[in-house]
């Protein structure tokens, strides 16, 4: 991810979800055609997770996963948020997407990617 188009990501990771949300919203308004727009949507999902808004996190993560060019890690975020709110039907439909795209991807890979 390019930090220039994702200033909210660092703030989210440090637990300042609302401030990070404002930054990622600005990024999305300024760059609606950015090829990494899916990452902005995923970051927006993280801002909701940070403040305990799990349903909103799942909705934003789902949008991110359905976006053109979305990375398989974004699909993992969407699956995790569905599990957080016990939407098992959506979780079961999303996991095959992740597994078909990268059958050996693990939880450790996910966390290593977002360090």
C-alpha positions, 0 to 999 in steps of 0.5 A, spaced: 500 500 500 502 506 498 502 510 504 501 517 501 494 515 499 492 511 505 494 516 511 489 513 515 492 506 516 497 508 521 492 511 525 487 506 525 493 501 527 495 505 533 487 505 535 485 512 533 479 509 529 475 516 528 481 520 526 483 515 522 476 514 519 477 522 517 483 521 513 481 515 509 475 518 508 479 524 505 483 519 501 477 516 498 474 523 496 480 525 493 482 519 489 476 515 487 479 512 481 485 510 485 487 502 483 488 501 491 481 504 493 479 497 495 485 498 500 481 504 502 475 501 503 478 495 507 482 501 512 475 504 513 473 497 515 478 497 520 476 504 523 470 501 525 473 495 528 477 499 532 471 502 536 467 496 536 462 498 530 463 490 528 456 491 523 459 497 520 466 494 519 463 487 516 459 492 511 465 496 509 470 490 509 465 486 504 465 492 499 472 492 499 472 485 498 468 486 492 472 491 489 476 491 483 483 488 484 482 487 491 487 483 494 486 476 497 488 479 504 482 484 503 477 477 502 480 475 509 478 481 512 471 481 510 471 473 512 473 475 519 468 481 520 463 476 518 465 471 523 465 477 528 458 478 527 456 471 526 454 472 519 456 464 518 452 464 511 456 470 508 463 467 512 462 460 509 461 463 502 467 468 503 472 463 505 472 459 499 474 465 495 480 466 500 482 458 499 481 458 492 485 464 491 491 462 495 490 455 499 496 456 503 495 463 506 495 462 514 493 467 519 500 468 520 501 471 513 495 475 514 498 479 521 505 479 517 502 483 512 499 488 516 505 489 521 
